[in-house]
Amino acid sequence: MSSGIFFRPVPAEQLESALEIELKGFPPDEAATLESFSLRQRVAPDLFLGAYMDERLVAYVCATLSSQLTLTHASMSTHEPTGRSVCIHSVCVDPAFQRQGIGLRLLCEYISRLQAPYERVLLITHEPLRLFYEKAGFQWLGPSQVVHGPLPWFEMRIDLSTTLPQGAHEALQRPSNPEPAGARTLASFPAGLSDVSSPSANRYDLLCPRPECGSIILKAGVGKLVQAPSTKIDLASHPLLPTLPDPSINTHWWLVTPSPMQFENIGFSRPVASLGDNMKLIACAECDLGPLGWCQQGGSEFWLACSRVSYRT
């Protein structure tokens, strides 16, 4: 988690910097415009909060108010000054500062600043980000009626009248596996895959292969062992990640279905153009080590390379 971060409202003269981050973080059909940023900052300046490092804006959260109890197209496009629902439009971190815990720290700080008369915080998100928002205390409500872009949206909420116990935010941000003892690489097992499968599912919890991280990626018994063609997903080599075979050669994968909610902790890249418009890479959600595997955007199959995860024995 990065140190040296401080938080303050984003002034009007820094909206272009915020927009640059927005355009890096969202596809064109979801990104806001400078006009919409200007409106949000003008009507609700206290709800446009930035995270700064050495005076540089590296992340922000912005919202407007609504009197509605749920998010609709109307509540997302208008601002009601007397509204008691805080409707979050964007939570975005500059890609150069991602996977350092800044986004979660900013969101928790944002929520802690919301006082009466505000009663709730609402947002919509795509399913892969559910775990991130749950760590900040949001409750999953299910599909949203808002349609924007090709992917479905889901609504989440925090009821501000329900006070979290002291230290709850800190507890939610702790590593999922603070003492990753017993983690072993696939190569350390004498019989290889036979030692880690039972009989066709993963016998052990799958962990991030970075020893000092050891985040729990998948619980035992959830992944299915399959043999399928390799995939050229390496954009940069990493000494902790064994090289995968040529795409013409079969290799072994842990196949996870039918949704990313089967994972304990996982992160997804945006679609990688050089690999195909719909392919996304899978990485550790806590330290960003990857790629550990891949999936298709909007698909129901998630592929983890057996050799690129550790096993908790």
Secondary structure, DSSP 8 states (H G I E B T S, - for coil): --SSEEEEE--GGGHHHHHHHHHHHS-TTT---HHHHHHHHHH-GGGEEEEEETTEEEEEEEEEEESSSS--HHHHH---TT--EEEEEEEEE-GGGTTSSHHHHHHHHHHHT--TT--EEEEEE-GGGHHHHHHTT-EEEEE-S---SSS--EEEEEETTS---TTHHHHHHS-SSSS-TTEE-GGGSTTTHHHHBSSSBBSSEEE-S-TTT--EEE-TT-SEEEEEE-----SS--TTS-----TTSEEEEEEE-S-GGG-SS-EE----GGG-TTEEEEE-TTT----SEEEETT-S-EEEEGGGSEEE-
